[in-house]
Amino acid sequence: MWILILLLIPLLLAGLWILALRGKRSSGDFHGLARYHYAHRGLHSKKASVPENSLLAFRRAVEQGYGAELDVHLSKDGRLVVIHDESLLRTAGVDRKVCDCTARELRGYFLEETGEPIPFLEEVLPMFAGQTPLVVELKPHAKNHAALAEATCKLLDQYPQLQYCIESFDPRALLWLKKNRPEIIRGQLASNFMKDRSGLSAPLAFFLTNLMCNFLTVPHFVAYRFSDRRNLSLRLCRKLWGVQEFSWTVNSPRRAKKLRREGSILIFEDFIPEKE
């Protein structure tokens, strides 16, 4: 009897692990999205004085026929701000958090010592509507995941010709989308947080690394750091559940070709990939 129980325990744990990785099987929803490569934070270039997540970087992406990935925060007064970091220090040279600034204050700061302003999402979306798609990353702060997701969706609704999907590292944002906007293509962002915890507790880092919140959020895709993509949970998620993979941030033609052969959608930077 005890031998049987000991044999069943690993099988039960394996079954629970597989169920935890649940996602939505790739379907026709990805036809349009999979036709494009996505410029990470726009088609930016320090050499050309084109800052990341700038209107200029997004304009260049559209003009060259690429989609783009961008990051969205909420300002103090509820505006949707397109910028990567929680702090303005790295990109705008100001030691303030985006969530502590009003839209008017943010408009007085510029990106990477250029004349490029910090954009708002409503300035970016018209560039892509009817043109190339967007990968919109939600960057919640504290407990504003629901407010951020709702505001972003309401704005996206104003652009019916825009093709897009939404992703986040924060499963709470995806859970909101699943409950409130299930028709929107949603994706779980992940990497090996066991190597770089980024302030996460060890258990949470383990769960997020291994996609173990998928059973709650049931993502349409997983966007995984390409250098960490040999993660077994990611491979099982793809093989057993048929979930689409996005790879970030791809930085060479050789890697791009390999990833495309394996069916991944590219989020790229530091080179110009061949169009398909």
C-alpha positions in Angstrom: 0.0 0.0 0.0 2.7 2.5 1.0 4.7 1.6 -2.1 1.6 2.4 -4.3 1.2 5.7 -2.5 4.8 6.6 -3.0 4.5 5.8 -6.7 1.3 7.8 -7.1 2.7 11.0 -5.4 5.2 11.8 -8.2 2.5 11.2 -10.8 0.0 13.4 -9.0 2.6 16.2 -8.7 3.5 15.9 -12.4 -0.2 16.2 -13.3 -0.6 19.3 -11.1 2.4 20.8 -12.7 1.1 20.3 -16.2 -2.3 21.7 -15.2 -0.7 24.7 -13.6 0.9 25.6 -17.1 -2.5 25.8 -18.8 -2.9 28.3 -21.6 -4.9 28.8 -24.7 -3.9 26.9 -27.8 -2.7 29.1 -30.7 -5.4 29.8 -33.1 -6.3 32.1 -36.0 -6.1 35.0 -33.6 -2.3 35.1 -34.1 -2.4 35.1 -37.9 -2.0 38.9 -38.2 0.3 39.2 -35.2 2.6 36.5 -36.3 3.3 38.2 -39.6 5.4 40.9 -37.9 8.5 41.3 -35.9 8.2 43.8 -33.0 10.7 46.6 -32.3 11.5 46.6 -28.6 10.4 50.0 -27.2 10.2 51.2 -30.8 12.9 51.3 -33.4 15.3 53.2 -31.1 19.0 54.0 -31.6 21.4 55.8 -29.3 23.7 56.5 -32.3 20.9 58.2 -34.2 19.6 60.0 -31.0 16.3 58.1 -31.2 15.3 57.3 -27.5 13.5 54.2 -26.5 9.7 54.5 -26.1 9.7 57.8 -28.0 7.3 59.0 -30.6 10.3 59.1 -33.0 11.2 55.5 -32.3 7.6 54.3 -32.9 7.3 56.4 -36.1 10.5 54.7 -37.4 9.0 51.2 -36.7 5.9 51.9 -38.6 7.7 53.5 -41.5 9.9 50.4 -41.8 7.0 48.0 -41.6 7.6 46.6 -38.1 5.3 46.3 -35.1 6.4 47.6 -31.8 6.4 46.7 -28.1 5.8 49.4 -25.6 5.4 49.9 -21.9 2.5 51.7 -20.1 2.3 53.2 -16.6 -0.3 55.2 -14.9 0.5 58.8 -13.9 -0.6 60.4 -10.6 -3.6 61.9 -12.4 -4.5 58.7 -14.3 -2.9 59.3 -17.7 -1.3 56.4 -19.6 2.4 57.1 -19.9 4.6 55.2 -22.3 7.9 54.6 -20.5 9.7 51.5 -19.3 11.1 52.2 -15.8 9.1 53.0 -12.7 11.6 55.8 -12.2 12.4 58.6 -14.6 16.1 58.6 -13.6 17.6 56.4 -16.3 15.7 57.7 -19.3 14.9 61.3 -18.4 17.5 62.1 -15.7 15.0 63.0 -13.0 14.8 61.0 -9.8 11.1 60.7 -9.6 8.6 57.9 -10.0 6.1 58.1 -12.9 3.2 57.3 -10.5 4.1 60.4 -8.5 4.0 62.8 -11.4 1.1 64.5 -13.1 0.8 64.6 -16.9 1.7 68.3 -16.9 4.9 67.6 -14.9 5.8 64.7 -17.2 5.4 66.9 -20.2 8.3 69.0 -18.9 10.8 66.1 -19.0 12.6 64.8 -22.1 14.1 61.5 -23.1 17.9 60.8 -23.1 18.9 64.4 -23.4 17.0 64.9 -26.6 14.0 67.0 -27.5 11.8 64.0 -27.5 9.0 64.2 -24.8 7.8 61.3 -22.7 4.8 60.1 -24.8 1.3 59.3 -23.7 -0.4 56.3 -25.1 -3.1 58.3 -26.9 -0.2 59.9 -28.9 1.2 56.5 -30.0 -1.9 54.6 -31.0 -2.9 56.6 -34.0 0.5 55.9 -35.6 -0.2 52.2 -35.6 -4.0 52.1 -36.3 -4.5 50.5 -39.7 -0.7 50.0 -40.0 1.4 47.6 -38.0 0.5 45.8 -34.7 1.5 46.7 -31.1 2.5 44.6 -28.1 1.3 46.6 -25.1 3.0 45.8 -21.8 1.2 46.8 -18.6 3.5 48.0 -15.9 1.4 48.1 -12.7 2.7 49.8 -9.6 1.6 48.8 -6.1 -2.1 47.8 -6.4 -3.1 49.8 -9.5 -3.2 46.8 -11.9 -6.9 46.9 -12.4 -7.0 50.7 -12.9 -4.1 50.4 -15.4 -5.7 47.5 -17.3 -9.1 49.1 -17.5 -7.8 52.5 -18.6 -5.6 50.9 -21.3 -8.4 48.8 -22.7 -10.8 51.8 -22.8 -8.3 53.8 -24.8 -7.5 50.8 -27.2 -11.3 50.5 -27.8 -11.2 53.9 -29.5 -9.0 52.5 -32.3 -10.9 49.6 -33.9 -8.4 49.4 -36.8 -5.5 48.8 -34.4 -4.2 45.2 -34.1 -2.6 44.5 -30.7 -2.1 42.2 -27.8 -1.5 42.9 -24.1 1.2 41.4 -21.9 2.4 41.8 -18.3 4.8 40.3 -15.8 2.0 40.8 -13.2 -0.5 37.9 -13.3 -3.0 40.2 -11.5 -3.3 42.4 -14.7 -3.8 39.3 -16.8 -6.4 38.0 -14.4 -8.3 41.3 -14.7 -8.2 40.9 -18.5 -9.4 37.3 -18.4 -12.4 38.3 -16.2 -13.3 41.6 -17.8 -11.9 41.6 -21.4 -11.5 37.9 -22.4 -11.6 38.7 -26.1 -8.3 40.6 -25.9 -5.2 38.5 -26.6 -3.2 38.4 -23.4 0.3 37.1 -22.6 2.4 36.3 -19.6 5.8 37.8 -19.6 8.5 35.8 -17.8 12.2 35.1 -17.5 14.4 33.2 -15.1 13.7 35.1 -11.9 15.7 32.6 -9.9 18.8 34.2 -11.4 17.6 37.8 -11.0 14.9 38.0 -8.4 14.2 41.7 -9.0 13.0 42.1 -5.4 10.7 39.0 -5.6 10.5 36.5 -2.8 12.0 33.1 -3.5 8.6 31.3 -3.8 7.1 34.0 -6.1 10.3 34.0 -8.2 10.0 30.2 -8.6 6.3 30.4 -9.5 6.7 33.2 -12.1 9.8 31.6 -13.6 7.9 28.4 -14.1 4.6 29.9 -15.3 2.7 28.4 -12.4 0.0 31.2 -12.4 -1.1 30.2 -15.9 -3.9 28.0 -14.5 -5.5 31.3 -13.2 -4.8 33.6 -16.1 -4.9 31.1 -19.0 -2.7 33.3 -21.3 -3.0 33.2 -25.1 0.8 33.5 -25.3 4.0 33.5 -23.2 6.7 36.1 -23.8 9.9 34.6 -22.4 13.4 36.0 -22.3 15.1 34.2 -25.2 18.3 33.4 -23.2 16.1 31.6 -20.6 13.8 29.8 -23.0 15.1 26.3 -22.4 13.1 26.4 -19.2 11.2 23.1 -18.9 7.9 24.7 -17.9 7.9 26.9 -21.0 8.7 23.9 -23.2 5.9 21.9 -21.7 3.5 24.9 -22.0 4.2 25.0 -25.7 4.2 21.3 -26.4 1.3 20.2 -24.3 -1.0 23.2 -24.3 0.0 24.7 -27.7 0.6 28.2 -26.4 2.2 30.7 -28.7 5.7 31.9 -27.7 7.1 35.4 -28.1 10.9 35.8 -27.5 12.5 38.9 -26.1 14.8 40.7 -26.6 16.3 39.1 -29.7 19.5 40.9 -30.7 21.1 39.1 -33.6 20.1 37.8 -37.1 21.3 34.3 -36.2 19.2 34.0 -33.1 16.2 35.5 -35.0 16.3 32.9 -37.7 16.6 30.0 -35.1 13.7 31.3 -33.1 11.5 31.8 -36.1 12.2 28.3 -37.3 11.0 27.1 -33.9 7.8 29.1 -34.2 8.5 32.0 -31.9 7.4 35.6 -32.6 10.3 38.1 -32.2 10.6 41.2 -30.1 13.9 42.6 -31.3 16.5 45.2 -30.6 20.0 46.4 -31.8 19.6 45.0 -35.4 17.1 45.1 -38.2 15.6 41.6 -38.9 14.6 40.4 -42.3 10.9 40.7 -43.0 9.0 37.5 -43.9 
